[in-house]
């Protein structure tokens, strides 16, 4: 439920409502139907995902969020073709997904760069595997490196880069294969707060300039609201769709919007889905005192 001090998160300005009408009219880039994933364990079968269904439209940025254990990473790995589902179907532009393919790119939380290759060589790797000549692979790599703002570092090695720069290289390397859908599994989770904010802005700028659909896995509520057109909220044990939320915050986005009613209301609603009030039970810890009571420390 919405806070009585805030507007309902579903309240949209005419501009935002019109944007969602245009979004819904676009071609479906990703279709997920009845996706279920079971794991066999010594204790029996565990269902990680249960009957998950949703659609993502072309050029949409959709975030997936939920409590720990809701199957976010399992879901994105199945969508990318890195794992197989127990049942259900995944289609990208109406073509069934049966394994990894060049129509889908993946960016992980860890940087997964080849440490023995330079920035340029890392980004060239995909085009060269696809059969491009060295000349064309290098030319394409430089375009993607310029897009992520690392032209001055194209001859640097990963160990010479900051965490945020490494992740920009990882994004450029994924985009160099020219995928139609990009999956990102908590790509900024290992970064410090300041670098994370910078990377969020970089991602929105990249998304604006590349014809790509993005599915973004995160556990950060502010990040989800800031980046997304829509947010898929999952329940845990087993993972299943709780709600699909249209974000009423206007674009273009800025960090100043974090304090605006639409942003706060949407964040509050997502938090209420993930952390219901009734589940906030205070855990009792054994008390070991190593100091005297202090009235200012409570």
N, C-alpha and C positions, 0 to 999 in steps of 0.2 A: 504494500500500500504506500501511497505517497505521503510525505510529511504534510501536516496541515499548514505548515508555514511556506510550502513550496507549491508551484503549479504541478499538475499531473505531468509525468514525464512524456506522455503521449501528445501533449499540447504542441502543435506545430504552427509556425508562421506560414503564410501563403507561399512564400518562396521555398521553404523546406518541403511543404506538401507537394508543390509542383516538381521539385527535384525527385521525390520518391515516385511520383507518377511516371516521370521519364525513366527512372531506374527500372521499374516494373515492366516497362514496355520494351526493354532491351532483350537481346538474345540471351538465353540461359547458357552460361559458360560452364557451370558445374552443377550436376544433378546427383543427389544422394538419395537412395530409396531403400528403406528397410535394412539399414546396415547394422549387423550384429557381429560381435567379435568375442569368442570364447577362448579361454586359455585353460589347458589341462595342468593341474598342479597335484602334488601328493595328497592334498586335502580334497581333491575333486575338481570339477569344472568351475571356473570363475568367469562370469560374464562381465567383460570390460565395457562393452557398448551394446545397447539393446534397442533395436528398431529405430535407428537414427535416420531421419529424413529431412532434407532441406534443399534449397536451390540458391545458387549464387549467380547474379547476372553479370554480363560483360562490363568491365571497367569498375566493378564494385570492389570496395575494400570491406571485407567482412571479418570481424574478430570472433574468436571462440574463447569463451571464458567459463570457469566453473570451479568448484572446490577441488582440493587435492584428491586424486583418485577417480576423477570423473572421465578419464580416458581421452583427454585433449591430444596428447602426443600420439597415442595409438590411432586416433581418428586421422590426424594429419598424415601419418605414415601410410595409412591405408589409401588415403586420397592421392598421395604422391606415387603410389604403386610400390612402396618399399615393404609393405606387409599385405597379406591377403585377409579378406574378411571371411568369417564363418558363413555368413549369408548376406544377401542384399546386393545392391548394384551401385557402382559409381560410373558416371559418364562425364566426359569433358567434351563440350560441343557435340553432344549426342553420340560420341564414340565411347564404347565401353573401355574401362581401365582394367588391364590385365597384367600390369607390371609397370616398372619405371619407363618413362618415355620423354622425348625432347619437347613435347607439348606442355610439360610440367617442370617447374624448377623448384628447388628446395634450399632454404637457408636455415641452418641449425643454430642453437644457442652457442655451441663451440664453433670456432672459426673455420675449421676443416680446410685450411689452406695447405698447400704443399710447401713445407718450410724451405726446401732446396730450390724453389722457383721464385723469381721476382714477381712483383705485382703484375707486370705485363704478361709474363709467362703463365701465371696462374689464370688470368682472364682469357688468354689465348687457348688454354687447354681444351675447352669444350669445342670451339670451332675447328681446331685441328683434328680432334677425334671424329668430328662430323665430316672430315674430308676437305676442309678449306686448305688452300695453299698457305704457306708461311706468310706470304705477303698479305693476303686477304685476312687471315686470322689476326695478324698484327694490326692491320688497319681497323678492323672491327673492335679489337680489344681497346685501342686508344680512344675510340668513341665512348665506350662504356666507362673507361677510366675517367675521361673528362666529365661524363655525366655525374659521377659520384665525387668529383672534385679532388682527384688524386693524381693529376697529370704530373706534378712535380715529383711524385714518388713512384713513378712507373718502374724504375730500375732498383727500387728498394726491396729488401727481403722482409718476410712477415715479422721476424724478430726485431726489426728496426721500426715497427709501426706501433701506434697505440691501439688499445682495444677497439675503439670506435672506428679507426682507420682500417683495421683488419676486417671488421664486419662490413664496411663499405666495399672492400675488395671482394668479400664473399657474395655480396649482393650483385656487384658488377659481373662476377664470374657466372652466377646463376642467370643473369639477364643476357649474357653473351650468347647463350644457346637459343635465345629468342623464344622462350616458352610463352604459352598463351595464359597460363595460370601459374602464379608464384605462391608457394606455401612457405610460411615462416613460423618456425617452432620456437617461440620465446627468444627471438634473435637478440634482444637487448637485455636479457635477464642477467647477464654476467657483468654488465657495465655499471659504472658509478652513476649517481643520479644526474649529474650535470651532463655527462656524455650521453646518457640515455635520452635526455630531453633533446639534445642536438640531433641524435640519430632519428628520433621521431619526426623532427622537422625535415631532415634529409629524405626520409622515406616518403613523406607527403609530396615533396618536390619531385622526387623520382617518379612516383605514381602519376603525378600530373602530366609528366612529359613522356611517358611510355604507355603504349597500348597494351595494358596488362590488367588482369584480375588478380586480386590478392586475398588470400585466406591467412589470417594472422592469429597465431595462438599466443595467449598472454594470461597471466594471473593478476595483472595490474589493472584495477578498475579505471583509474584516470587515463591510462594509456589506451584502453579499449574505447572509451568515450571520445577521446581526443582524435583518434585515428579513423574511426569506423563510420561507414554508412549505416550498417546494421551490426548487431551483436547477437551471436548465438550463445545462449546460456544453457549449460549442461548441468544436470543433476548427477550425483555420484552413486555408485554401488547399486545397480549398474549405471554406467553413463547413458543418459538419454536426454532428449531435448526438453528443457523446461520452458523456454520462451525464446522467441526471435524478436528482437527489439529494434525498431527504427530510431536512430539517434536524431533528436530534434534540434541539435546544435547546428547553426548555419555554417556553410563553407564560404570562403576559405577559413580554416581554423587558426587560432592563435592561443597562446598560453594564457592570455587575459581572459579567455572564455571559461577558465577553470572556476571562476567565482561567479559566473552568471547563473541565473535560476535554472535554465534548461539543462545546463551541464550538471549542476548539483542534484537536481531532481532525478536525472537519468542515473547518475552514479548511486544515489540513495536507493533507487528501485532495484538496480542490479545487486547491490549489497544485501538488500532484504531477501532476494532470491537465493543468494549463495550462503548467507549467514542468517537464517531465520531467527527471530528474537527468542523463540522457545528453545533454540539449541544453545543459547549462550549460558551454559551452566558453568559456574565457577568451579574449577578443579581444585581439590584439596591437596596441598603439598605438605610434607612433613616440615615442621618449623625447627630450624637449628639457629640459635642466636649466637652471634659472635660480637655483639655490641650492645650497649644499653639502649633502652627505648628513647627515641627522639621524636617529640611532637611534630616536628617539621618534616619527618620522613614517614609517610603513611602509604 
